Amino acid sequence: MKYTKRILCTVVAVALLLSVMLTGCSMPKLVIGGTPDIAGTVGDREITTGEYLAYLYNTFNEMYYNQGLYYYEYYGMDPWTQEYTYGEGDTAKKVKLSEYISLQTQDSIIRQEALTAMLKEQGLSWLEEDEKKINEDIAKLEKDAYLAAGFSNENFIKSYKNLYLNERSLFYGLYGKGGKREVSEADQKKYFEENYLSYKIISIALTDSEGKELDEAGKKKITDELNGYLETYNKDKNFEAAVDAYNKANAEKDAKVEPSKDADNRQNVDAKASSMDKDLEEAIRSVAVGTAKIVTYSEGGKTPTAALILRLDINDPKTLFTDEQENIISSLKYEEFDKEVTEKAGKIAATFNKAVTKKCKPENFLG
């Protein structure tokens, strides 16, 4: 399992990783006395323990917070006792979270080494605008912000820039506009037209409070309700009015319902690349562009559902295609790119010092 594809998304502020420094929270004090200075060797380069810890910290934050593993605690479970599958095929094995994060960190360091080499081979540099944004965020770091965690600001900045700039810069440097493997706008448009859906929806499950399918009378009550929202929409082609009516009908007594906006209700989805419900996709495609109608489908292939769907034109506004070009290129070429990088990384000799990896545990970042 990798978490590399997220790096192809638009670079955002270093909100989570810098939050400890910028909100005045305290960094856990790690005791790593006696730990060797060198954590390992990747290719012909030694990885210091400080650099390893910086990568470990990035991986920990990505998995524990961004991927929501900390939610286990809210349900009375210890996330560190959970098992995860590391590797694929015959080499796959079950490991606890701490080891999983450590192994992912080692893979990440090796991958960055491969990406750095490939950038040089292709004559590419970091994307200027992305680097500028990251520099603006990193400038907010306090002096020795991560020293208590066992690594310097320099090591944090180095690892963070590699993680968020290497992958994007190489990928879009190759497949983006002007790249050696530039994806033509015609190919991008074709993918966009075939796979993107824009719609607004009000859906209601055709089940009772126990999840059992309603009888015909119960189903008619819901479809009649949806027909009322359809009539509201048809008065002036304002779907927000229909959503507001639905929200008011389902709000608690005396609760104030704020009017919804187009941006609240419009959903633009790449049906092929996303984990979109296939039954919902078919339901949307059954509606003609620019029209609204009531459809029934099985949500997740299991839950009978009725919905009022307004299908929108993906070419209106025209900015949708432009806004989605990075994602479209990613959908078309990332698998090919990832295979190439993975093969390159697989040829890099790497060893990690067990004395370091055993002592530098990701759970220590929790204090």
C-alpha positions as CSV (number, residue, x, y, z in Angstrom):
1,M,0.0,0.0,0.0
2,K,1.4,3.4,-1.0
3,Y,0.3,6.9,-0.2
4,T,2.2,8.6,-3.1
5,K,-0.7,9.5,-5.3
6,R,-1.9,12.1,-2.9
7,I,1.3,14.1,-3.8
8,L,-0.1,14.6,-7.3
9,C,-3.0,16.7,-5.8
10,T,-2.6,20.4,-5.7
11,V,-0.1,21.5,-3.1
12,V,-1.8,22.9,0.0
13,A,-0.4,24.8,3.0
14,V,1.7,22.8,5.4
15,A,-1.2,23.1,7.8
16,L,-1.0,19.9,9.8
17,L,2.7,19.5,9.9
18,L,3.3,23.1,10.9
19,S,0.3,23.3,13.3
20,V,2.4,22.2,16.3
21,M,4.7,25.1,15.7
22,L,2.2,27.8,14.7
23,T,-0.5,27.2,17.4
24,G,1.8,27.1,20.4
25,C,1.3,23.4,21.2
26,S,4.2,21.5,22.7
27,M,6.3,19.0,20.8
28,P,6.7,15.7,22.6
29,K,10.2,15.3,24.0
30,L,11.9,12.2,22.6
31,V,14.7,10.5,24.4
32,I,17.0,9.0,21.7
33,G,20.3,9.2,23.5
34,G,22.7,6.5,22.4
35,T,21.0,6.1,19.0
36,P,23.6,5.8,16.1
37,D,24.0,8.9,14.0
38,I,23.5,7.0,10.7
39,A,20.1,5.4,10.2
40,G,21.0,3.7,6.9
41,T,22.4,3.8,3.4
42,V,20.3,4.4,0.3
43,G,22.2,4.0,-2.9
44,D,25.5,5.7,-2.3
45,R,24.2,8.1,0.3
46,E,24.1,7.8,4.0
47,I,20.8,8.7,5.8
48,T,21.3,10.4,9.1
49,T,19.1,9.6,12.0
50,G,17.8,13.1,11.9
51,E,16.8,12.8,8.3
52,Y,15.2,9.4,9.0
53,L,13.2,10.9,11.9
54,A,12.0,13.8,9.7
55,Y,10.6,11.3,7.1
56,L,9.2,9.2,9.9
57,Y,7.4,12.2,11.3
58,N,5.9,13.0,7.9
59,T,4.7,9.5,7.4
60,F,3.3,9.4,10.9
61,N,1.3,12.6,10.4
62,E,0.0,11.4,7.0
63,M,-1.3,8.1,8.3
64,Y,-2.2,8.8,11.9
65,Y,-4.0,12.2,11.3
66,N,-4.7,12.7,7.6
67,Q,-5.9,9.1,7.1
68,G,-7.8,9.3,10.4
69,L,-6.2,6.3,12.3
70,Y,-6.5,8.3,15.5
71,Y,-10.3,7.7,15.3
72,Y,-9.7,4.3,16.7
73,E,-9.2,6.0,20.1
74,Y,-12.7,7.5,19.9
75,Y,-14.1,3.9,19.8
76,G,-12.1,2.7,22.7
77,M,-9.5,0.9,20.5
78,D,-5.7,1.2,20.5
79,P,-4.6,2.0,16.9
80,W,-1.1,0.7,17.7
81,T,-2.4,-2.9,18.2
82,Q,-4.1,-2.9,14.8
83,E,-2.6,-5.0,12.0
84,Y,-1.9,-3.9,8.5
85,T,-0.8,-5.7,5.3
86,Y,2.6,-4.6,4.2
87,G,3.8,-5.7,0.7
88,E,2.0,-7.5,-2.1
89,G,1.5,-11.1,-3.3
90,D,3.6,-13.8,-1.7
91,T,5.8,-11.3,0.1
92,A,2.9,-9.6,1.9
93,K,2.9,-9.8,5.7
94,K,0.8,-8.6,8.7
95,V,2.5,-6.1,10.9
96,K,1.4,-3.7,13.7
97,L,0.9,0.0,13.0
98,S,4.2,1.1,14.4
99,E,6.2,-1.3,12.2
100,Y,3.9,-0.5,9.2
101,I,4.7,3.3,9.5
102,S,8.4,2.5,9.8
103,L,8.5,0.3,6.8
104,Q,6.5,2.9,4.8
105,T,9.0,5.5,5.8
106,Q,11.9,3.4,4.5
107,D,10.1,2.9,1.2
108,S,9.4,6.6,1.0
109,I,13.1,7.5,1.5
110,I,14.1,5.0,-1.2
111,R,11.3,6.4,-3.6
112,Q,12.5,9.9,-3.0
113,E,16.0,8.9,-4.0
114,A,14.7,7.4,-7.2
115,L,12.6,10.5,-8.0
116,T,15.6,12.8,-7.3
117,A,17.7,10.8,-9.8
118,M,14.9,10.8,-12.4
119,L,14.4,14.5,-12.1
120,K,18.1,14.9,-12.9
121,E,18.0,12.4,-15.7
122,Q,15.1,14.3,-17.3
123,G,16.6,17.7,-16.8
124,L,13.7,18.8,-14.6
125,S,13.5,21.0,-11.6
126,W,10.9,21.5,-8.9
127,L,7.7,23.3,-10.1
128,E,8.3,27.0,-9.4
129,E,4.8,27.9,-8.1
130,D,4.7,24.8,-5.8
131,E,8.1,25.5,-4.3
132,K,7.2,29.2,-3.8
133,K,4.0,28.2,-1.9
134,I,5.9,25.7,0.3
135,N,8.6,28.3,1.0
136,E,6.0,30.7,2.2
137,D,4.6,28.2,4.6
138,I,8.0,27.0,5.8
139,A,9.1,30.5,6.5
140,K,6.6,30.5,9.4
141,L,8.6,27.8,11.3
142,E,10.1,28.8,14.6
143,K,13.8,28.2,15.2
144,D,14.5,24.6,16.3
145,A,10.8,23.8,16.0
146,Y,11.4,20.1,15.7
147,L,14.5,19.7,17.9
148,A,12.6,18.1,20.7
149,A,11.4,15.5,18.3
150,G,15.0,14.6,17.4
151,F,15.5,16.4,14.1
152,S,16.4,19.8,12.9
153,N,14.3,22.3,10.9
154,E,16.8,21.6,8.0
155,N,15.9,17.9,8.0
156,F,12.2,18.6,8.2
157,I,12.3,21.1,5.3
158,K,14.5,18.7,3.2
159,S,12.1,15.7,3.7
160,Y,9.0,17.8,3.3
161,K,10.1,19.4,0.1
162,N,11.2,16.1,-1.4
163,L,7.8,14.5,-0.5
164,Y,5.7,17.3,-1.9
165,L,7.8,18.5,-4.8
166,N,9.7,15.5,-6.3
167,E,6.7,13.5,-7.3
168,R,4.6,16.3,-8.7
169,S,7.5,18.0,-10.4
170,L,8.6,14.9,-12.2
171,F,5.1,13.7,-13.2
172,Y,3.8,17.0,-14.5
173,G,7.2,17.9,-15.9
174,L,6.9,14.8,-18.1
175,Y,3.2,14.7,-18.8
176,G,2.1,18.3,-18.4
177,K,2.1,21.1,-21.0
178,G,5.5,21.2,-22.7
179,G,6.7,18.0,-21.2
180,K,8.5,15.2,-23.1
181,R,5.4,13.0,-22.7
182,E,2.8,15.8,-22.9
183,V,-0.8,14.5,-22.8
184,S,-2.6,16.2,-25.6
185,E,-5.6,18.4,-24.9
186,A,-7.6,16.3,-27.2
187,D,-6.9,13.2,-25.1
188,Q,-7.7,15.1,-22.0
189,K,-11.0,16.3,-23.4
190,K,-11.9,12.8,-24.5
191,Y,-11.3,11.5,-21.0
192,F,-13.3,14.4,-19.5
193,E,-16.3,13.9,-21.8
194,E,-16.4,10.2,-21.2
195,N,-15.9,10.0,-17.5
196,Y,-16.9,13.3,-15.7
197,L,-20.4,13.8,-14.3
198,S,-21.9,16.9,-12.8
199,Y,-25.1,16.7,-10.8
200,K,-27.2,17.7,-7.8
201,I,-29.1,15.2,-5.8
202,I,-31.6,14.7,-3.0
203,S,-31.6,11.0,-2.0
204,I,-33.8,9.1,0.5
205,A,-33.3,5.5,1.4
206,L,-36.4,3.3,0.8
207,T,-35.9,1.5,4.2
208,D,-37.3,1.8,7.7
209,S,-35.4,2.7,10.9
210,E,-34.2,-0.9,11.1
211,G,-32.9,-1.0,7.5
212,K,-35.7,-3.1,6.1
213,E,-37.0,-2.3,2.7
214,L,-40.3,-0.4,2.8
215,D,-43.6,-1.8,1.4
216,E,-45.1,-0.1,-1.6
217,A,-47.1,2.4,0.5
218,G,-43.9,3.4,2.3
219,K,-42.1,3.8,-1.0
220,K,-44.9,5.9,-2.5
221,K,-44.7,8.3,0.5
222,I,-41.1,9.0,-0.2
223,T,-41.5,9.3,-4.0
224,D,-44.4,11.7,-3.4
225,E,-42.1,13.7,-1.2
226,L,-39.5,13.8,-3.9
227,N,-42.1,14.8,-6.5
228,G,-42.9,17.8,-4.3
229,Y,-39.2,18.8,-4.5
230,L,-39.2,18.2,-8.2
231,E,-42.2,20.6,-8.5
232,T,-40.3,23.2,-6.5
233,Y,-37.4,22.9,-8.8
234,N,-39.5,23.1,-11.9
235,K,-41.1,26.4,-10.8
236,D,-38.0,28.4,-11.7
237,K,-35.3,25.8,-12.3
238,N,-33.7,26.5,-8.9
239,F,-32.4,23.3,-7.3
240,E,-31.2,25.1,-4.3
241,A,-34.9,25.9,-3.4
242,A,-35.6,22.2,-3.6
243,V,-32.7,21.4,-1.3
244,D,-33.8,24.1,1.1
245,A,-37.3,22.6,1.2
246,Y,-35.8,19.2,1.9
247,N,-33.6,20.5,4.7
248,K,-36.4,22.4,6.3
249,A,-38.6,19.3,6.2
250,N,-35.9,17.3,7.9
251,A,-34.6,19.8,10.4
252,E,-35.3,19.7,14.1
253,K,-38.1,21.8,15.4
254,D,-37.3,25.6,15.4
255,A,-33.9,24.9,13.9
256,K,-32.7,27.6,11.6
257,V,-31.9,26.3,8.1
258,E,-29.4,28.4,6.1
259,P,-30.2,28.7,2.4
260,S,-27.9,26.5,0.3
261,K,-25.8,27.6,-2.6
262,D,-24.9,26.2,-6.0
263,A,-21.4,25.3,-4.7
264,D,-22.9,23.4,-1.8
265,N,-25.0,21.2,-4.0
266,R,-23.1,20.7,-7.2
267,Q,-20.9,17.6,-7.4
268,N,-18.3,17.2,-10.1
269,V,-17.0,13.6,-10.2
270,D,-14.6,11.6,-12.3
271,A,-16.7,8.4,-12.3
272,K,-13.8,6.3,-13.5
273,A,-11.1,7.4,-11.1
274,S,-13.2,7.9,-8.0
275,S,-14.8,5.3,-5.8
276,M,-18.2,6.4,-7.0
277,D,-21.1,4.0,-6.4
278,K,-21.6,2.3,-9.7
279,D,-25.4,2.1,-9.2
280,L,-25.5,5.8,-8.6
281,E,-23.4,6.4,-11.7
282,E,-25.9,4.5,-13.8
283,A,-28.8,6.4,-12.2
284,I,-27.1,9.7,-13.1
285,R,-26.4,8.7,-16.6
286,S,-30.1,7.7,-17.0
287,V,-30.9,11.4,-16.6
288,A,-30.6,13.7,-19.7
289,V,-28.2,16.6,-19.3
290,G,-30.0,19.7,-18.2
291,T,-33.0,17.8,-16.8
292,A,-34.2,16.6,-13.4
293,K,-36.1,13.4,-12.6
294,I,-36.7,10.9,-9.9
295,V,-34.8,7.7,-10.2
296,T,-34.4,4.6,-8.0
297,Y,-31.3,2.6,-7.5
298,S,-29.5,0.4,-5.0
299,E,-27.0,2.4,-3.0
300,G,-23.8,0.3,-2.7
301,G,-25.7,-2.4,-4.5
302,K,-27.6,-3.0,-1.3
303,T,-29.8,-0.2,0.0
304,P,-32.9,0.6,-2.1
305,T,-32.9,4.4,-2.7
306,A,-35.0,7.0,-4.4
307,A,-33.5,10.3,-5.6
308,L,-34.2,13.5,-7.3
309,I,-31.3,14.1,-9.6
310,L,-30.5,17.1,-11.7
311,R,-27.8,16.3,-14.3
312,L,-25.7,19.3,-15.2
313,D,-23.6,20.0,-18.3
314,I,-19.9,19.4,-17.5
315,N,-19.0,22.1,-20.0
316,D,-20.9,24.8,-18.2
317,P,-19.0,26.5,-16.6
318,K,-16.1,25.9,-19.0
319,T,-13.6,26.4,-16.1
320,L,-14.4,22.8,-14.9
321,F,-12.2,21.2,-17.6
322,T,-9.4,23.7,-16.9
323,D,-9.6,23.2,-13.2
324,E,-9.5,19.4,-13.6
325,Q,-6.6,19.1,-16.0
326,E,-4.1,18.0,-13.4
327,N,-6.5,15.3,-12.2
328,I,-7.3,14.2,-15.7
329,I,-3.6,13.8,-16.6
330,S,-3.1,11.9,-13.3
331,S,-6.0,9.6,-14.1
332,L,-4.6,8.9,-17.6
333,K,-0.9,8.5,-16.8
334,Y,-0.2,8.0,-13.1
335,E,-0.3,4.2,-13.2
336,E,2.3,4.2,-16.0
337,F,4.4,6.7,-14.1
338,D,4.2,4.9,-10.8
339,K,5.3,1.6,-12.3
340,E,8.3,3.3,-13.8
341,V,9.3,5.0,-10.5
342,T,8.6,1.8,-8.5
343,E,10.9,-0.2,-10.8
344,K,13.6,2.5,-10.5
345,A,13.3,2.4,-6.7
346,G,13.5,-1.3,-6.7
347,K,17.0,-1.2,-8.2
348,I,18.3,1.0,-5.4
349,A,20.3,-0.8,-2.8
350,A,19.2,0.2,0.7
351,T,19.9,-1.0,4.3
352,F,18.5,0.5,7.5
353,N,20.1,0.2,10.9
354,K,17.8,-1.8,13.1
355,A,19.2,-0.1,16.2
356,V,17.7,3.1,14.8
357,T,14.4,1.8,13.5
358,K,13.6,0.0,16.7
359,K,14.4,3.0,18.9
360,C,12.8,5.6,16.7
361,K,9.2,4.6,17.0
362,P,6.4,6.7,15.4
363,E,4.2,6.4,18.5
364,N,6.8,8.4,20.4
365,F,5.6,11.5,18.5
366,L,2.4,11.4,20.6
367,G,4.5,12.1,23.7
